Amino acid sequence: MSKSVFVTRPIPEAGLSVLREHGYNVDVNASDAIPSRDETISLLQKKPYDGVITLLTDSIGVDVFTAAPSVKIYANYASGFDNIDLIEAKKRGIIVTNAPAPRSAEAVAEHTIALMLALAGRIVEADQSVRRGEYHGWSPMNFIGTDILGKTFGLVGAGRIGARVVHYARALGMNIIYTDITKNEQLEKETGAVYYQTIDALLPKADVVSLHVPLLPTTRHLINGEHLRRMKPTAFLINTARGPVVEEAALEHALKNNIIAAAALDVFEFEPRVSLGLRSLNNVILTPHIASASIETRDEMAVITAQNIIDFFEGRRPHYVVN
């Protein structure tokens, strides 16, 4: 008897076709709107599903597990997995996997660098000004930005994605400093990166601070009011990691009061809600959690997610088990 898999929202066909080719019945929620927990439960109760493909926006915990007792694997279509109660899943013998596609590091790294360059060149501000009809000819003082060459790039989190970001920053002629719980000697060898044991020591030295840490109890509000005050008043902050790593109220205050120069966020503390205060500021760029949104990356994520399910039901341990 073929297995049935439910997908909480549409994902690329590249992964769904792999499941179907292996004989799985695949049902996809046709709506691209984020389902509430009650809606998720209702959808999962329509038939006895064997596996579920979830997204970071799906909150999966005790009530969902209880409502869908036939489900043996939740395959998260994401690198992160903080949306799923891993402890409860393990208690119930449910496997949870993620999809850290190798290409995602490149996509997120490219987006991070794009945000940095857009801040430095004031690209978004200038574009909006032109669209408002405010361009009346060249001016020597119009939207003066800052050069990146020779500036110091401060990396917070030197894992797979952070390391790729550093390679791009180094190619742009930046000096690299970084902090993490352990040293990355290969990164130091390849880029000349200098290790700082604490974020407190790194922040005053960096012209650009880029965050690439997972969301953990120890990283929630890693960037808070105190840390923002440690940064240079000319510094940029970039977050393509997880929204709650930055205390948004403190960031809004820092941007309004010139404590730091500018910021770029692809993720938000209360996602998908973005504070009106941030949205009203000219010195912040806001993108809707799209750092990994390249065709190549999203297709690869879908295939990895599908393969996790196939491996599990064919008696192999999925490569990307997280619990």
Secondary structure, DSSP 8 states (H G I E B T S, - for coil): ---EEEESS---HHHHHHHHHTT-EEEE----S---HHHHHHHHTTTT-SEEEE-TT--B-HHHHHH-TT--EEEESSS--TTB-HHHHHHTT-EEE----HHHHHHHHHHHHHHHHHHHHTHHHHHHHHHTT---S--TTTT-----TT-EEEEE--SHHHHHHHHHHHHTT-EEEEE-SS--HHHHHHH--EE-SSHHHHGGG-SEEEE-----TTTTTSB-HHHHHHS-TT-EEEE-S-GGGB-HHHHHHHHHTTSSSEEEESS-TBTTB--HHHHT-SSEEE--S-TT--HHHHHHHHHHHHHHHHHHHTTS--TTB--
